[in-house]
Amino acid sequence: MRFPSARRLPAVLGLLFSALCFLSPALRADLVWTKQSGWRVEGGALAGLAGAEGRNALDQMNKARANEEDGNSRSATRGYQAIAKKYPNSIYAPEALYRSARLRLSRREYAKAFEDFQGVLSRYPNTKRFNEIIGEQYRIASALLDGARGRMMFGLLPGFTQRDKAIEYFETILINAPYSDYAPLSLMNIARGHQKLGNIENAIDALDRMINNYSQSLLAPDAYLKLAQTHASLVDGPYYDQASTKESITYFTDFMLLFPGDGNIGSAEKGLDGMKTMLAESKMKIADFYFHKRSNFKAARVFYNEAITAYPESAIAARAKAKLVEVEAKVAGQPAPVTPGELMPVKKKKRFFFF
């Protein structure tokens, strides 16, 4: 029998390893627990540790589970943590981390529970609990975003709220499962979290990622509407820069065009009206400044026309048209026309006195 040469040995081992990985789903064993027999490994050739090391790991798993069943959650957690650390390549490690996470969650140790769940996903990505763990991570992040507090400090004081940590967790879920149903939900919650914390620009970024990456999601209409409303919240008034006003108009318009049957159309129409009115009023303020303060009739004409263009059907557009008549009269060197209801000044007759 011929053996591969030393030069070819790495390549041969690589092929064998690839084949083993390909076959591993069929070879992988399952870890099963019952009250009568404790933990046992069922099926598969890759059944975990062998010999004394395997027996020690199994004994520790059974001891940790016994503590868990007896309500000694802290002792059980320490046991599971020790197993995950000492036997990281065994069949017991992912189950130990998972059970540790569940116990920590029951004690409202949200951060440590999330970390343990993440440990399972990052070290053992083929775990059959993948979807379940993503769901648990989402629930932890949602609870923290809604103000859930950790376990009581010193047994007396409640823990602090951790909304910033919730945002971090939602971002982690996006990385873990970018194509799951939890991904668009996470982005919407990231936006909500940033709004709660006053980070409006970050909220806009999250909503923008939502509509760009998950445009087919059922949450897309909400994302468009919230994006429009969030931009609107940045508008300070007609005397200030109107970049946010224009962005808001864009997203309100997109929402109405893309989702004409949505139940929030009325809210979008109201928001669009407010933003177009704001933009038109801003143009009027600039035009009035040039007209009344600088006598720059050319510039005034430009901005009155922009006010009309911004919202043609509005009362502001009617005002702008009336002001344009005055502008043209000034340009022509003629007195401004008398508007209806305006009284012309009456010239007083000269009176002569004879002595």
C-alpha positions in Angstrom: 0.0 0.0 0.0 1.4 3.4 -1.0 1.1 6.4 1.2 1.1 10.0 -0.1 4.4 11.8 -0.1 5.1 14.5 2.5 4.7 17.1 -0.3 1.2 15.9 -1.2 0.1 15.2 2.4 -1.4 18.7 3.1 -3.4 18.6 -0.1 -4.7 15.1 0.8 -5.6 16.2 4.3 -7.4 19.2 3.0 -9.5 17.1 0.7 -10.3 14.7 3.6 -11.3 17.7 5.8 -13.5 19.1 3.1 -15.2 15.7 2.6 -15.7 15.4 6.4 -17.3 18.9 6.5 -19.6 18.0 3.6 -20.7 14.8 5.3 -20.8 16.3 8.8 -24.6 17.1 8.8 -25.2 13.4 8.5 -22.4 12.5 11.0 -23.2 15.1 13.6 -24.8 13.8 16.8 -27.5 15.3 18.9 -27.5 16.0 22.6 -30.6 14.9 24.3 -31.7 15.3 28.0 -34.3 13.4 30.0 -34.9 13.5 33.8 -34.4 9.8 34.0 -31.1 9.4 32.2 -29.7 12.9 32.1 -27.7 14.1 29.0 -26.8 11.6 26.3 -25.4 11.8 22.8 -27.6 10.2 20.1 -26.6 9.3 16.6 -23.8 10.3 14.4 -20.1 9.5 14.4 -19.1 12.9 15.6 -20.4 12.3 19.1 -18.2 14.7 21.0 -15.3 13.9 23.3 -14.0 10.4 23.9 -12.6 8.5 26.9 -12.2 10.1 30.3 -12.4 13.6 28.9 -15.8 12.8 27.4 -17.0 11.3 30.7 -15.9 14.3 32.7 -17.7 16.7 30.3 -20.8 14.6 30.5 -20.7 14.5 34.3 -20.3 18.3 34.5 -23.2 18.8 32.1 -25.4 16.6 34.2 -24.3 18.4 37.4 -25.1 21.8 35.8 -28.5 20.6 34.7 -29.3 19.2 38.1 -28.5 22.6 39.6 -30.8 24.2 37.0 -33.6 21.8 37.8 -33.2 22.4 41.5 -33.5 26.2 41.0 -29.8 26.9 41.7 -29.5 29.0 38.5 -26.2 30.7 39.5 -24.4 27.4 40.2 -25.9 26.0 37.0 -24.6 29.0 35.0 -21.1 28.7 36.4 -21.1 25.0 35.5 -22.3 25.7 31.9 -19.7 28.5 31.5 -16.9 26.2 32.7 -17.9 23.5 30.2 -18.1 26.0 27.3 -14.6 27.2 28.2 -13.0 23.9 28.9 -14.5 21.9 26.0 -15.1 24.4 23.2 -14.9 21.9 20.4 -17.2 19.4 22.0 -20.9 18.7 21.4 -21.6 20.0 24.9 -20.2 23.6 24.4 -23.0 25.1 22.3 -25.7 23.6 24.5 -23.9 24.8 27.6 -23.7 28.4 26.2 -27.4 28.3 25.2 -28.5 27.1 28.6 -26.3 29.7 30.3 -28.0 32.4 28.2 -31.5 31.2 29.1 -30.6 31.2 32.8 -29.1 34.7 32.6 -32.1 36.0 30.8 -34.4 34.6 33.5 -32.4 36.8 36.0 -32.7 39.8 33.7 -29.0 39.8 33.0 -29.7 41.0 29.5 -26.2 41.9 28.4 -24.7 38.6 29.5 -27.6 36.6 28.1 -27.1 38.4 24.7 -23.4 37.7 24.8 -23.9 34.0 25.5 -26.5 33.7 22.6 -24.0 35.5 20.4 -21.3 33.1 21.5 -23.4 30.2 20.2 -23.9 31.9 16.8 -20.4 33.1 16.3 -18.6 29.8 17.4 -21.2 27.3 16.1 -23.0 29.0 13.1 -24.5 25.7 12.0 -26.5 25.3 15.2 -30.0 24.0 14.8 -31.1 26.7 17.2 -30.0 29.5 14.9 -33.5 31.0 14.2 -34.6 30.5 17.8 -31.5 32.4 19.1 -32.0 35.3 16.6 -35.5 35.6 18.0 -34.3 35.6 21.5 -31.7 38.3 20.7 -34.4 40.4 19.0 -36.6 40.1 22.1 -33.7 41.2 24.4 -32.9 44.2 22.2 -36.6 45.2 22.0 -37.0 44.9 25.8 -34.0 47.2 26.4 -35.2 49.7 23.8 -38.6 49.9 25.5 -36.9 50.7 28.8 -36.5 47.3 30.5 -34.1 47.4 33.4 -31.6 44.7 34.4 -31.6 42.9 37.7 -31.7 45.0 40.9 -28.4 46.4 42.1 -27.4 45.3 45.6 -30.9 43.8 45.8 -32.4 47.2 46.3 -32.0 49.5 43.3 -33.3 48.7 39.8 -30.7 48.6 37.0 -30.3 51.4 34.4 -32.0 51.6 31.1 -29.8 50.6 28.2 -31.3 52.0 25.0 -27.9 52.6 23.5 -27.1 49.0 24.1 -30.3 48.0 22.4 -29.3 49.8 19.3 -25.9 48.0 19.3 -27.8 44.6 19.7 -30.1 45.4 16.7 -27.0 46.1 14.6 -25.6 42.8 15.7 -28.8 41.0 14.6 -28.4 42.7 11.2 -25.0 41.2 10.8 -26.0 37.8 12.1 -29.1 37.4 9.9 -29.2 40.0 7.1 -31.8 38.1 5.1 -34.1 37.2 7.9 -37.5 38.8 8.8 -35.7 40.3 11.8 -33.4 42.5 9.6 -35.9 45.1 8.5 -37.5 45.0 11.9 -34.1 45.7 13.5 -33.5 48.7 11.2 -36.9 50.2 12.1 -36.1 49.8 15.8 -32.6 51.2 15.3 -34.3 54.3 13.9 -36.8 54.4 16.8 -33.9 54.1 19.3 -31.9 56.9 17.8 -35.0 59.1 17.8 -35.6 58.4 21.5 -32.0 59.4 22.2 -32.2 62.5 20.0 -29.8 61.2 17.4 -32.0 62.3 14.5 -29.3 62.0 11.8 -28.6 58.4 12.8 -32.3 57.7 12.7 -32.5 59.0 9.2 -29.5 56.8 8.2 -31.3 53.7 9.6 -34.5 54.5 7.7 -32.5 55.2 4.6 -30.8 51.7 4.9 -34.2 50.2 5.4 -35.8 51.5 2.2 -32.6 50.8 0.2 -31.9 47.3 1.4 -35.4 46.0 2.1 -37.6 47.9 -0.3 -39.9 44.8 -0.7 -40.5 44.5 3.0 -44.0 45.1 4.4 -42.3 47.7 6.6 -41.2 49.8 3.6 -44.3 52.1 3.6 -43.7 52.9 7.3 -40.0 53.6 6.6 -40.9 56.1 3.8 -43.4 57.9 6.0 -41.2 58.0 9.1 -38.3 59.2 6.9 -40.5 62.1 5.7 -41.7 62.9 9.2 -38.2 62.8 10.6 -36.9 65.2 8.0 -39.8 67.4 8.8 -38.9 67.4 12.5 -35.6 69.1 11.6 -37.3 72.1 9.9 -36.9 75.2 12.1 -39.1 77.7 10.1 -39.3 79.7 6.9 -36.3 81.9 7.9 -33.9 78.9 8.0 -32.2 76.6 5.5 -34.8 74.4 3.8 -32.7 71.3 2.9 -34.7 69.2 5.4 -38.0 70.6 4.0 -37.0 69.5 0.5 -36.0 66.0 1.7 -39.3 65.7 3.6 -41.3 66.7 0.5 -39.4 64.1 -1.6 -40.2 61.2 0.8 -43.8 62.3 1.4 -44.2 62.4 -2.4 -42.5 59.0 -2.9 -44.7 57.5 -0.2 -47.9 58.7 -1.9 -46.7 57.5 -5.3 -45.5 54.1 -4.2 -48.2 53.2 -1.7 -51.4 55.0 -2.9 -53.6 52.5 -1.1 -51.9 52.8 2.3 -54.0 53.7 5.3 -51.6 56.6 6.1 -52.2 58.5 2.9 -54.2 61.2 4.7 -51.3 61.8 7.1 -48.9 62.0 4.2 -51.0 64.5 2.4 -51.2 66.7 5.5 -47.4 66.4 6.0 -46.8 67.2 2.3 -49.1 70.3 2.5 -47.2 71.6 5.5 -43.8 71.1 4.0 -44.7 72.7 0.6 -46.3 75.6 2.5 -43.1 76.0 4.5 -40.9 76.0 1.4 -43.1 78.5 -0.4 -43.2 80.8 2.6 -39.5 80.7 2.8 -39.2 81.8 -0.8 -41.6 84.6 0.0 -39.5 85.8 3.0 -36.4 86.0 0.8 -38.3 87.8 -2.0 -39.8 90.3 0.4 -36.3 91.1 1.7 -35.0 91.9 -1.7 -38.1 93.8 -2.6 -38.5 95.9 0.5 -35.0 96.1 2.0 -32.7 96.1 -1.0 -34.9 97.3 -3.8 -33.4 94.5 -5.9 -36.4 93.9 -8.1 -34.7 91.3 -10.3 -33.9 89.0 -7.3 -37.3 89.6 -5.9 -38.9 88.5 -9.1 -36.9 85.3 -9.1 -37.9 84.3 -5.5 -41.6 85.3 -6.0 -41.7 82.9 -9.0 -40.0 80.2 -6.9 -42.7 80.6 -4.3 -45.3 80.0 -6.9 -43.5 77.0 -8.3 -43.0 75.5 -4.8 -46.8 75.4 -4.2 -48.8 76.6 -7.2 -52.2 75.8 -5.7 -51.7 77.6 -2.4 -52.7 81.0 -1.0 -49.0 81.8 -0.8 -48.8 81.5 -4.6 -51.6 84.0 -4.9 -49.7 86.4 -2.7 -46.6 85.9 -4.8 -48.5 86.7 -8.0 -49.8 89.9 -6.5 -46.3 90.9 -5.5 -45.0 90.2 -8.9 -47.4 92.8 -10.3 -45.8 95.3 -7.9 -42.3 94.2 -8.9 -43.1 94.8 -12.6 -44.5 98.2 -11.8 -41.3 99.2 -10.0 -39.2 97.9 -12.8 -41.2 100.0 -15.3 -40.9 103.0 -13.0 -44.6 103.3 -12.5 -46.5 103.6 -9.2 -47.8 100.4 -7.8 -51.4 99.6 -8.9 -54.1 100.1 -6.4 -55.3 96.8 -5.0 -59.1 96.4 -4.5 -60.3 98.1 -1.3 -57.2 100.3 -1.1 -58.0 104.0 -0.9 -56.0 106.5 -2.9 -54.7 109.4 -0.8 -56.8 112.5 -1.3 -54.8 115.7 -2.2 -55.7 118.6 -0.1 -56.7 121.8 -1.9 -54.5 124.8 -1.4 -56.2 127.6 0.6 -55.3 131.3 0.2 -55.8 133.8 2.8 -56.3 137.5 2.0 -55.6 140.2 4.4 
